[in-house]
Every structure is written in C-alpha cells, then in structure tokens.
Amino acid sequence: MTLEDFISQYDKDNSIVLLEGKRNVLEADKESLVSLGNLLASTTSKMIFRSGNADGADYYFSVGVSAVDKSRLQVITPYTGHRQKSNQAYDTISLDEINIAAEPEVVYQSKTNKKVGKLVEQYISGARDRYSIKAAYIIRDTIKVIGTEEIKSANFGIFYDDLDKPKEGGTGHTMKVCEQNNIPIIDQKTWFKWLSK
C-alpha cells in the first residue's frame, strides 16, 4: 500500500488509525516514528490517531502527531493517570471510565490472549493487584481495536513491530485482534517506504 492509497482510503470523517508498537525501539528508528506521525498528521485532515500511551513506539508516533495537530490524537490507557507526564493526547480515555463487564465482546476477545485469560476474569471481578493489572493492558489493547458501545472501533492499524520476533506481547495481541476483526494492518516494512519519498 502506498501513502497516497492509504490517505485516499482512510482520511475520512470518523476514521480511526492505530499508531503504535513495541516499547523497545531501535535507536536508528526513533526519528522515523516521529517523522511518520508528523507526515500523517500534516498530509491528512480528518483521521484520528489512536495509541495506548505506552513508552517506546506509541510515544514517538505521538510526538510526531502532536507537533502538527494534538487535537487528532487519542489515547486509551489501562488506568487513570497512566504515564500522564508523557501523554501527548488531546483525548484520553481510561479503562477506569469504562464498564468492562458490560462489554462482552471486549471480554471475549481479551481472553483469547492465553497468557492473561484468567487474569482478565479476575480483573473484571474487581481484582486490582500486581497480577490482575496485567489484564488491564490487554483489555486496553482490545478496546483500541474493537472499541466499545461508546468508543468507535479502529479502521486501520500502523505498527512498529520487532521484525525478528513478530506479533508478540501486547503489540502482537493488538495486531491479532485487528486481523480477527478484518482491520487491515501494516508494519514498518511498508511504512518506512512512505518516508523515503
């Protein structure tokens, strides 16, 4: 997919584009993430960019977007105050504001993550310890993709992944939820080319 194709297909009202990825970003790639956020925010006018406010890729993409138009950056966080000092977004939604138990599809798709499936149950039952909080991150990742009754689902996902160990961890979960819900995704193998023009 070319940058031009992406813009023509997705720069529409109510279009939500995920911009996120791994916490560990190669030093040589950091500037590219900022540049992509900047490029997308400056060459589009309608799409909203959504992230999970994590350290690493989420942060660098967000810096690029917010330098152009902070009002088009939305983050969904696992709890109120998550990484507040580095949050670049105009619109922040915390899991604490969402009645997760009333979102059966979010619960179901979060539990497909085998490593935290049982923790999701505990979290929904009200547990908030150092183990169950891991579930909050996966639930947050699921909501970023499929939304809730109040939050619109994503239309497209742009990721920075570990190409040596692709689709692992929280980023992998988010990518898999996109694929399960027929939401197109790309990683840096595609979007790095967008920067070389």
C-alpha positions as CSV (number, residue, x, y, z in Angstrom):
1,M,0.0,0.0,0.0
2,T,1.3,3.4,-0.9
3,L,0.9,6.5,1.3
4,E,-1.4,8.0,-1.4
5,D,-3.6,4.9,-1.4
6,F,-3.7,5.0,2.4
7,I,-4.7,8.6,2.6
8,S,-7.4,8.4,-0.1
9,Q,-9.0,5.4,1.6
10,Y,-8.7,6.4,5.3
11,D,-8.7,10.2,5.5
12,K,-12.4,10.4,6.2
13,D,-14.7,11.6,9.0
14,N,-14.7,9.2,12.0
15,S,-11.7,7.3,10.6
16,I,-9.6,5.9,13.5
17,V,-6.0,4.8,12.7
18,L,-3.9,3.0,15.3
19,L,-0.3,4.3,15.6
20,E,1.6,2.1,18.0
21,G,4.1,-0.7,18.6
22,K,6.9,-2.1,20.7
23,R,8.3,-0.4,23.7
24,N,11.8,-1.2,22.5
25,V,12.5,1.0,19.6
26,L,15.9,0.7,17.8
27,E,17.8,3.9,18.3
28,A,18.2,4.3,14.5
29,D,14.4,4.0,14.1
30,K,13.2,6.6,16.7
31,E,13.3,9.5,14.3
32,S,11.4,7.5,11.7
33,L,8.5,7.0,14.1
34,V,8.3,10.7,14.9
35,S,8.6,11.5,11.2
36,L,5.7,9.2,10.3
37,G,3.4,10.7,13.0
38,N,4.3,14.1,11.6
39,L,3.9,13.1,8.0
40,L,0.5,11.5,8.6
41,A,-0.9,14.4,10.7
42,S,0.3,17.0,8.1
43,T,-0.9,15.2,4.9
44,T,-4.3,14.3,6.3
45,S,-7.1,16.4,7.9
46,K,-9.8,14.1,9.2
47,M,-8.4,10.8,10.6
48,I,-7.9,10.5,14.3
49,F,-4.8,8.7,15.5
50,R,-5.2,6.3,18.5
51,S,-2.5,4.9,20.7
52,G,-2.1,3.2,24.1
53,N,0.2,5.8,25.6
54,A,3.0,3.2,26.1
55,D,6.7,4.0,26.2
56,G,8.6,3.5,23.0
57,A,6.7,3.4,19.7
58,D,3.5,4.8,21.0
59,Y,5.4,7.8,22.4
60,Y,7.5,8.5,19.3
61,F,4.5,8.3,17.0
62,S,2.5,10.6,19.3
63,V,5.3,13.2,19.4
64,G,5.1,13.4,15.6
65,V,1.3,13.8,15.5
66,S,1.1,16.2,18.4
67,A,3.7,18.5,16.8
68,V,1.2,19.1,14.0
69,D,-2.2,18.6,15.5
70,K,-2.7,17.4,19.1
71,S,-6.5,17.5,18.7
72,R,-6.4,14.5,16.5
73,L,-4.5,12.3,19.0
74,Q,-6.5,9.9,21.2
75,V,-5.1,7.5,23.8
76,I,-6.7,4.7,25.6
77,T,-5.0,4.0,28.9
78,P,-5.1,1.0,31.3
79,Y,-5.8,3.2,34.3
80,T,-6.3,6.9,35.2
81,G,-3.0,8.8,35.3
82,H,-1.1,6.2,33.2
83,R,2.2,7.9,32.0
84,Q,0.5,11.2,32.4
85,K,3.6,13.3,32.1
86,S,4.4,11.9,28.7
87,N,0.8,11.8,27.4
88,Q,0.7,13.9,24.2
89,A,-3.0,13.4,23.5
90,Y,-5.9,15.8,23.4
91,D,-8.4,13.0,24.2
92,T,-7.5,10.4,26.9
93,I,-9.9,7.6,27.8
94,S,-9.0,5.4,30.8
95,L,-10.3,1.9,31.4
96,D,-11.5,3.2,34.8
97,E,-14.2,5.1,32.8
98,I,-15.5,2.0,31.1
99,N,-17.8,-0.7,32.5
100,I,-15.8,-3.6,31.1
101,A,-18.3,-6.2,32.4
102,A,-20.9,-4.6,30.1
103,E,-18.7,-5.1,27.0
104,P,-18.9,-8.9,26.4
105,E,-17.1,-8.8,23.1
106,V,-14.1,-6.9,24.7
107,V,-14.0,-9.5,27.4
108,Y,-14.2,-12.4,25.0
109,Q,-11.5,-11.1,22.6
110,S,-9.2,-10.1,25.6
111,K,-9.5,-13.7,26.9
112,T,-8.2,-15.1,23.6
113,N,-4.8,-14.0,24.9
114,K,-3.7,-17.2,26.5
115,K,-1.1,-15.7,28.9
116,V,-3.6,-13.4,30.6
117,G,-7.0,-15.0,30.0
118,K,-7.6,-16.0,33.7
119,L,-6.3,-12.6,34.8
120,V,-9.0,-10.9,32.6
121,E,-11.6,-12.7,34.7
122,Q,-10.0,-11.6,37.9
123,Y,-9.8,-8.0,36.7
124,I,-13.5,-7.9,35.6
125,S,-14.4,-9.4,39.1
126,G,-12.7,-6.3,40.6
127,A,-9.2,-7.6,41.4
128,R,-6.6,-4.8,41.2
129,D,-3.3,-6.4,42.3
130,R,0.0,-6.5,40.6
131,Y,-1.1,-9.6,38.6
132,S,-4.6,-8.7,37.6
133,I,-3.4,-5.3,36.4
134,K,-1.6,-7.1,33.5
135,A,-5.1,-7.8,32.2
136,A,-5.8,-4.1,32.1
137,Y,-3.1,-3.7,29.4
138,I,-4.6,-6.5,27.2
139,I,-8.2,-5.2,27.7
140,R,-6.9,-1.7,26.7
141,D,-5.3,-3.2,23.6
142,T,-8.5,-4.9,22.7
143,I,-10.6,-1.8,23.1
144,K,-8.1,0.2,21.0
145,V,-9.1,-2.1,18.1
146,I,-12.8,-3.0,18.5
147,G,-14.0,-0.1,20.6
148,T,-17.0,-0.3,23.0
149,E,-20.6,0.9,23.0
150,E,-19.1,4.5,23.4
151,I,-15.8,4.2,21.6
152,K,-15.5,3.8,17.9
153,S,-13.6,0.8,16.5
154,A,-10.4,1.3,14.6
155,N,-10.3,1.3,10.8
156,F,-6.6,0.6,10.2
157,G,-3.5,-0.2,12.2
158,I,0.0,1.1,11.6
159,F,2.6,-0.7,13.8
160,Y,6.2,-0.7,14.7
161,D,7.0,-4.4,15.5
162,D,10.0,-6.4,16.4
163,L,10.6,-8.0,12.9
164,D,12.8,-10.7,14.5
165,K,10.0,-11.8,16.8
166,P,6.9,-10.5,15.1
167,K,3.4,-10.3,16.7
168,E,4.5,-11.0,20.3
169,G,3.4,-9.4,23.6
170,G,0.8,-6.6,23.8
171,T,1.7,-5.3,20.3
172,G,1.2,-8.8,18.9
173,H,-2.2,-9.1,20.7
174,T,-3.3,-5.8,19.2
175,M,-2.2,-6.9,15.7
176,K,-4.0,-10.3,16.1
177,V,-7.2,-8.6,17.3
178,C,-7.0,-6.4,14.2
179,E,-6.7,-9.5,12.0
180,Q,-9.5,-11.3,13.7
181,N,-11.8,-8.3,13.0
182,N,-10.7,-7.7,9.4
183,I,-9.0,-4.5,10.2
184,P,-6.0,-4.0,7.8
185,I,-2.6,-3.6,9.4
186,I,0.9,-2.7,8.2
187,D,4.3,-2.6,9.9
188,Q,7.5,-0.7,9.2
189,K,8.3,-2.9,6.2
190,T,5.6,-0.9,4.4
191,W,5.6,2.5,6.1
192,F,9.3,3.0,6.1
193,K,8.9,3.3,2.3
194,W,6.4,6.2,2.8
195,L,9.2,8.2,4.4
196,S,11.7,7.8,1.6
197,K,9.9,9.9,-0.9
